[in-house]
Amino acid sequence: MVEPLTAAVIVSLFFSEAFKEGGKALGKGAADTFTKLVNTVRKKLKSEGTEGLLTRAQKDTTEANKAKLQDELQTQIDADSTFANQLQELVQQLQVQDEKIRQIVLSEIELSGDLNAKDISQKAT
């Protein structure tokens, strides 16, 4: 079963170290696929009149700007299954093309009070 795609995955890819400077550290195939991913998102946001959110987040990568972009992107993913499928396919291609690209489901988790984390493990290759 394919994991559901979330805007958090896309936004984390956009601002990951692997894709700084347009993905120059990656192979040509992955860099080309990343460009397609960015262009697909930009085209969708432009058609919805919200392209400025991506531009702002790229110019000023604050958590607030990334969160606004993520919220809008999730709205578009939820509303348009064709768009969601395009993004899912591109993310899968990226994962195949470069072994460094993996979906991160937990990051910077802090527990306090009587909250407990169970059954969480991390494996490295």
CNS distance restraints for C-alpha pairs under 8 A (distance, minus, plus):
assign (resid   5 and name CA) (resid   9 and name CA) 6.95 0.50 0.50
assign (resid   5 and name CA) (resid  84 and name CA) 7.26 0.50 0.50
assign (resid   5 and name CA) (resid  87 and name CA) 7.86 0.50 0.50
assign (resid   5 and name CA) (resid  88 and name CA) 6.10 0.50 0.50
assign (resid   6 and name CA) (resid  10 and name CA) 7.01 0.50 0.50
assign (resid   6 and name CA) (resid  74 and name CA) 6.43 0.50 0.50
assign (resid   6 and name CA) (resid  77 and name CA) 7.61 0.50 0.50
assign (resid   7 and name CA) (resid  11 and name CA) 6.07 0.50 0.50
assign (resid   7 and name CA) (resid  70 and name CA) 5.33 0.50 0.50
assign (resid   7 and name CA) (resid  71 and name CA) 7.36 0.50 0.50
assign (resid   7 and name CA) (resid  73 and name CA) 5.57 0.50 0.50
assign (resid   7 and name CA) (resid  74 and name CA) 4.84 0.50 0.50
assign (resid   7 and name CA) (resid  77 and name CA) 7.39 0.50 0.50
assign (resid   8 and name CA) (resid  12 and name CA) 5.93 0.50 0.50
assign (resid   8 and name CA) (resid  70 and name CA) 6.08 0.50 0.50
assign (resid   8 and name CA) (resid  74 and name CA) 7.97 0.50 0.50
assign (resid   9 and name CA) (resid  13 and name CA) 6.24 0.50 0.50
assign (resid   9 and name CA) (resid 103 and name CA) 6.47 0.50 0.50
assign (resid   9 and name CA) (resid 104 and name CA) 7.42 0.50 0.50
assign (resid  10 and name CA) (resid  14 and name CA) 6.20 0.50 0.50
assign (resid  10 and name CA) (resid  91 and name CA) 7.96 0.50 0.50
assign (resid  11 and name CA) (resid  15 and name CA) 6.40 0.50 0.50
assign (resid  11 and name CA) (resid  66 and name CA) 7.04 0.50 0.50
assign (resid  11 and name CA) (resid  69 and name CA) 7.63 0.50 0.50
assign (resid  11 and name CA) (resid  70 and name CA) 6.21 0.50 0.50
assign (resid  12 and name CA) (resid  16 and name CA) 5.80 0.50 0.50
assign (resid  13 and name CA) (resid  19 and name CA) 7.12 0.50 0.50
assign (resid  14 and name CA) (resid  19 and name CA) 6.65 0.50 0.50
assign (resid  14 and name CA) (resid  38 and name CA) 7.69 0.50 0.50
assign (resid  15 and name CA) (resid  19 and name CA) 6.84 0.50 0.50
assign (resid  15 and name CA) (resid  20 and name CA) 7.06 0.50 0.50
assign (resid  15 and name CA) (resid  61 and name CA) 7.98 0.50 0.50
assign (resid  16 and name CA) (resid  20 and name CA) 6.71 0.50 0.50
assign (resid  18 and name CA) (resid  23 and name CA) 6.06 0.50 0.50
assign (resid  18 and name CA) (resid  25 and name CA) 6.36 0.50 0.50
assign (resid  18 and name CA) (resid  26 and name CA) 6.92 0.50 0.50
assign (resid  18 and name CA) (resid 100 and name CA) 7.94 0.50 0.50
assign (resid  18 and name CA) (resid 101 and name CA) 7.98 0.50 0.50
assign (resid  19 and name CA) (resid  23 and name CA) 3.89 0.50 0.50
assign (resid  19 and name CA) (resid  24 and name CA) 7.08 0.50 0.50
assign (resid  19 and name CA) (resid  25 and name CA) 7.29 0.50 0.50
assign (resid  19 and name CA) (resid  26 and name CA) 7.64 0.50 0.50
assign (resid  19 and name CA) (resid  31 and name CA) 7.90 0.50 0.50
assign (resid  19 and name CA) (resid  34 and name CA) 7.86 0.50 0.50
assign (resid  20 and name CA) (resid  24 and name CA) 7.32 0.50 0.50
assign (resid  22 and name CA) (resid  31 and name CA) 6.91 0.50 0.50
assign (resid  22 and name CA) (resid  34 and name CA) 7.81 0.50 0.50
assign (resid  22 and name CA) (resid  35 and name CA) 7.36 0.50 0.50
assign (resid  23 and name CA) (resid  30 and name CA) 7.68 0.50 0.50
assign (resid  23 and name CA) (resid  31 and name CA) 5.06 0.50 0.50
assign (resid  23 and name CA) (resid  34 and name CA) 7.26 0.50 0.50
assign (resid  24 and name CA) (resid  31 and name CA) 6.83 0.50 0.50
assign (resid  26 and name CA) (resid  30 and name CA) 6.14 0.50 0.50
assign (resid  26 and name CA) (resid  31 and name CA) 5.95 0.50 0.50
assign (resid  26 and name CA) (resid  98 and name CA) 7.27 0.50 0.50
assign (resid  27 and name CA) (resid  31 and name CA) 6.15 0.50 0.50
assign (resid  27 and name CA) (resid  97 and name CA) 7.90 0.50 0.50
assign (resid  27 and name CA) (resid  98 and name CA) 7.46 0.50 0.50
assign (resid  28 and name CA) (resid  32 and name CA) 6.02 0.50 0.50
assign (resid  29 and name CA) (resid  33 and name CA) 6.19 0.50 0.50
assign (resid  29 and name CA) (resid  97 and name CA) 6.59 0.50 0.50
assign (resid  30 and name CA) (resid  34 and name CA) 6.01 0.50 0.50
assign (resid  30 and name CA) (resid  93 and name CA) 7.76 0.50 0.50
assign (resid  30 and name CA) (resid  94 and name CA) 5.53 0.50 0.50
assign (resid  30 and name CA) (resid  97 and name CA) 5.49 0.50 0.50
assign (resid  30 and name CA) (resid  98 and name CA) 6.40 0.50 0.50
assign (resid  31 and name CA) (resid  35 and name CA) 6.25 0.50 0.50
assign (resid  32 and name CA) (resid  36 and name CA) 6.35 0.50 0.50
assign (resid  33 and name CA) (resid  37 and name CA) 6.21 0.50 0.50
assign (resid  33 and name CA) (resid  90 and name CA) 6.54 0.50 0.50
assign (resid  33 and name CA) (resid  93 and name CA) 7.19 0.50 0.50
assign (resid  33 and name CA) (resid  94 and name CA) 6.44 0.50 0.50
assign (resid  34 and name CA) (resid  38 and name CA) 6.26 0.50 0.50
assign (resid  34 and name CA) (resid  90 and name CA) 7.72 0.50 0.50
assign (resid  34 and name CA) (resid  94 and name CA) 7.12 0.50 0.50
assign (resid  35 and name CA) (resid  39 and name CA) 6.07 0.50 0.50
assign (resid  36 and name CA) (resid  40 and name CA) 5.96 0.50 0.50
assign (resid  36 and name CA) (resid  90 and name CA) 7.66 0.50 0.50
assign (resid  37 and name CA) (resid  41 and name CA) 6.27 0.50 0.50
assign (resid  37 and name CA) (resid  87 and name CA) 6.69 0.50 0.50
assign (resid  37 and name CA) (resid  90 and name CA) 6.20 0.50 0.50
assign (resid  37 and name CA) (resid  91 and name CA) 7.78 0.50 0.50
assign (resid  38 and name CA) (resid  42 and name CA) 6.01 0.50 0.50
assign (resid  39 and name CA) (resid  43 and name CA) 5.95 0.50 0.50
assign (resid  40 and name CA) (resid  44 and name CA) 6.28 0.50 0.50
assign (resid  40 and name CA) (resid  87 and name CA) 7.69 0.50 0.50
assign (resid  41 and name CA) (resid  45 and name CA) 6.11 0.50 0.50
assign (resid  42 and name CA) (resid  46 and name CA) 5.92 0.50 0.50
assign (resid  42 and name CA) (resid  51 and name CA) 6.09 0.50 0.50
assign (resid  42 and name CA) (resid  54 and name CA) 7.24 0.50 0.50
assign (resid  43 and name CA) (resid  47 and name CA) 6.18 0.50 0.50
assign (resid  43 and name CA) (resid  51 and name CA) 7.87 0.50 0.50
assign (resid  44 and name CA) (resid  48 and name CA) 6.36 0.50 0.50
assign (resid  44 and name CA) (resid  51 and name CA) 7.99 0.50 0.50
assign (resid  44 and name CA) (resid  83 and name CA) 7.89 0.50 0.50
assign (resid  45 and name CA) (resid  49 and name CA) 6.08 0.50 0.50
assign (resid  45 and name CA) (resid  50 and name CA) 4.95 0.50 0.50
assign (resid  45 and name CA) (resid  51 and name CA) 4.60 0.50 0.50
assign (resid  45 and name CA) (resid  73 and name CA) 7.83 0.50 0.50
assign (resid  46 and name CA) (resid  50 and name CA) 5.76 0.50 0.50
assign (resid  46 and name CA) (resid  51 and name CA) 4.59 0.50 0.50
assign (resid  50 and name CA) (resid  54 and name CA) 7.84 0.50 0.50
assign (resid  50 and name CA) (resid  72 and name CA) 7.91 0.50 0.50
assign (resid  51 and name CA) (resid  55 and name CA) 6.56 0.50 0.50
assign (resid  52 and name CA) (resid  56 and name CA) 5.89 0.50 0.50
assign (resid  53 and name CA) (resid  57 and name CA) 6.13 0.50 0.50
assign (resid  53 and name CA) (resid  65 and name CA) 7.25 0.50 0.50
assign (resid  53 and name CA) (resid  68 and name CA) 6.94 0.50 0.50
assign (resid  53 and name CA) (resid  69 and name CA) 5.43 0.50 0.50
assign (resid  54 and name CA) (resid  58 and name CA) 6.09 0.50 0.50
assign (resid  54 and name CA) (resid  69 and name CA) 6.08 0.50 0.50
assign (resid  55 and name CA) (resid  59 and name CA) 6.21 0.50 0.50
assign (resid  56 and name CA) (resid  60 and name CA) 5.83 0.50 0.50
assign (resid  56 and name CA) (resid  61 and name CA) 7.71 0.50 0.50
assign (resid  56 and name CA) (resid  65 and name CA) 6.82 0.50 0.50
assign (resid  57 and name CA) (resid  61 and name CA) 4.91 0.50 0.50
assign (resid  57 and name CA) (resid  62 and name CA) 7.01 0.50 0.50
assign (resid  57 and name CA) (resid  65 and name CA) 5.00 0.50 0.50
assign (resid  57 and name CA) (resid  66 and name CA) 5.57 0.50 0.50
assign (resid  57 and name CA) (resid  69 and name CA) 7.04 0.50 0.50
assign (resid  60 and name CA) (resid  65 and name CA) 7.23 0.50 0.50
assign (resid  61 and name CA) (resid  65 and name CA) 6.34 0.50 0.50
assign (resid  61 and name CA) (resid  66 and name CA) 6.47 0.50 0.50
assign (resid  62 and name CA) (resid  66 and name CA) 6.28 0.50 0.50
assign (resid  63 and name CA) (resid  67 and name CA) 5.97 0.50 0.50
assign (resid  64 and name CA) (resid  68 and name CA) 6.29 0.50 0.50
assign (resid  65 and name CA) (resid  69 and name CA) 6.28 0.50 0.50
assign (resid  66 and name CA) (resid  70 and name CA) 6.01 0.50 0.50
assign (resid  67 and name CA) (resid  71 and name CA) 6.08 0.50 0.50
assign (resid  68 and name CA) (resid  72 and name CA) 6.31 0.50 0.50
assign (resid  69 and name CA) (resid  73 and name CA) 6.01 0.50 0.50
assign (resid  70 and name CA) (resid  74 and name CA) 6.00 0.50 0.50
assign (resid  71 and name CA) (resid  75 and name CA) 6.27 0.50 0.50
assign (resid  72 and name CA) (resid  76 and name CA) 6.38 0.50 0.50
assign (resid  73 and name CA) (resid  77 and name CA) 6.15 0.50 0.50
assign (resid  74 and name CA) (resid  78 and name CA) 6.03 0.50 0.50
assign (resid  75 and name CA) (resid  79 and name CA) 6.14 0.50 0.50
assign (resid  76 and name CA) (resid  80 and name CA) 5.91 0.50 0.50
assign (resid  76 and name CA) (resid  83 and name CA) 7.69 0.50 0.50
assign (resid  76 and name CA) (resid  84 and name CA) 7.95 0.50 0.50
assign (resid  77 and name CA) (resid  81 and name CA) 6.57 0.50 0.50
assign (resid  77 and name CA) (resid  83 and name CA) 6.33 0.50 0.50
assign (resid  77 and name CA) (resid  84 and name CA) 4.86 0.50 0.50
assign (resid  78 and name CA) (resid  84 and name CA) 7.43 0.50 0.50
assign (resid  80 and name CA) (resid  84 and name CA) 6.26 0.50 0.50
assign (resid  81 and name CA) (resid  85 and name CA) 6.00 0.50 0.50
assign (resid  82 and name CA) (resid  86 and name CA) 6.27 0.50 0.50
assign (resid  83 and name CA) (resid  87 and name CA) 6.31 0.50 0.50
assign (resid  84 and name CA) (resid  88 and name CA) 6.10 0.50 0.50
assign (resid  85 and name CA) (resid  89 and name CA) 6.13 0.50 0.50
assign (resid  86 and name CA) (resid  90 and name CA) 6.32 0.50 0.50
assign (resid  87 and name CA) (resid  91 and name CA) 6.13 0.50 0.50
assign (resid  88 and name CA) (resid  92 and name CA) 6.17 0.50 0.50
assign (resid  89 and name CA) (resid  93 and name CA) 6.19 0.50 0.50
assign (resid  90 and name CA) (resid  94 and name CA) 6.23 0.50 0.50
assign (resid  91 and name CA) (resid  95 and name CA) 6.28 0.50 0.50
assign (resid  92 and name CA) (resid  96 and name CA) 6.30 0.50 0.50
assign (resid  93 and name CA) (resid  97 and name CA) 6.04 0.50 0.50
assign (resid  94 and name CA) (resid  98 and name CA) 6.09 0.50 0.50
assign (resid  94 and name CA) (resid 101 and name CA) 6.81 0.50 0.50
assign (resid  95 and name CA) (resid  99 and name CA) 6.22 0.50 0.50
assign (resid  95 and name CA) (resid 100 and name CA) 7.67 0.50 0.50
assign (resid  95 and name CA) (resid 101 and name CA) 5.21 0.50 0.50
assign (resid  95 and name CA) (resid 102 and name CA) 6.26 0.50 0.50
assign (resid 111 and name CA) (resid 115 and name CA) 6.08 0.50 0.50
assign (resid 111 and name CA) (resid 116 and name CA) 7.00 0.50 0.50
assign (resid 111 and name CA) (resid 117 and name CA) 7.70 0.50 0.50
